[in-house]
Amino acid sequence: MSHEALLERARLHVRRWFARRIPKTMCFHDLEHTLTVTRTAKAIGQAMKLAPQDLVLLELAGLFHDTGYALAYAGHEAKSAEL
């Protein structure tokens, strides 16, 4: 699978995950926050001239960084890493 195909699958998965599992009451750790963090991390990585494969990892980390809120509030970082 190409990097772009992997990223597209991850983007869709995270959008669906947030739509189905993250409560609307999470006004800060919502999909928009996640996408903003992802875009910002990617922009910083590009400015730092990271290798393409590192940019892929950086984008994936940004996309998944708060997905764990669907499973736990305390310790959501570890849950996000598992996901």
C-alpha positions in Angstrom: 0.0 0.0 0.0 1.3 3.4 -0.9 1.9 6.1 1.7 -0.9 8.2 0.3 -3.3 5.3 0.3 -2.4 4.6 3.9 -3.0 8.2 4.9 -6.3 8.3 3.1 -7.5 5.2 4.9 -6.3 6.7 8.2 -8.0 10.1 7.6 -11.3 8.4 6.8 -11.0 6.1 9.8 -10.3 8.9 12.2 -13.2 11.0 10.8 -15.6 8.1 11.2 -14.1 7.3 14.7 -14.8 10.9 15.9 -18.3 10.9 14.3 -19.3 7.7 16.0 -17.4 7.6 19.2 -16.3 11.0 20.5 -19.1 12.8 22.4 -20.2 16.2 21.1 -19.5 17.5 24.6 -15.7 17.2 23.9 -15.5 20.8 22.6 -11.7 20.9 22.6 -10.6 17.4 21.7 -12.8 17.1 18.7 -12.2 16.4 15.1 -11.4 20.0 14.2 -8.7 20.1 16.9 -7.3 16.8 15.6 -7.1 18.1 12.0 -5.6 21.4 13.1 -2.9 19.5 15.1 -2.2 17.2 12.2 -1.9 20.1 9.7 0.4 22.0 12.0 2.6 19.0 12.8 2.9 18.3 9.1 3.8 21.9 8.3 6.5 21.9 10.9 7.8 18.6 9.6 7.9 20.0 6.1 9.7 23.1 7.3 12.2 20.9 9.1 12.7 19.0 5.8 11.8 15.6 7.3 12.0 12.6 5.0 8.7 11.6 3.3 8.4 8.5 5.4 8.8 10.6 8.6 6.1 13.0 7.4 3.8 10.0 7.0 4.5 8.9 10.6 4.0 12.5 11.8 0.7 12.8 10.1 -0.5 9.5 11.4 0.5 10.5 14.9 -1.4 13.7 14.6 -4.5 12.0 13.3 -4.6 9.4 16.1 -3.3 11.6 19.0 -6.7 12.1 20.7 -8.7 9.1 19.5 -8.2 7.5 22.9 -10.8 9.9 24.4 -13.4 7.5 23.1 -12.1 4.9 25.5 -10.8 6.8 28.5 -10.4 10.4 29.7 -7.6 9.7 32.1 -4.9 7.9 30.3 -6.3 8.8 26.8 -2.8 9.3 25.5 -1.9 5.6 26.0 -5.2 4.5 24.5 -4.6 6.8 21.5 -1.2 5.2 21.0 -2.7 1.7 21.2 -5.3 2.7 18.5 
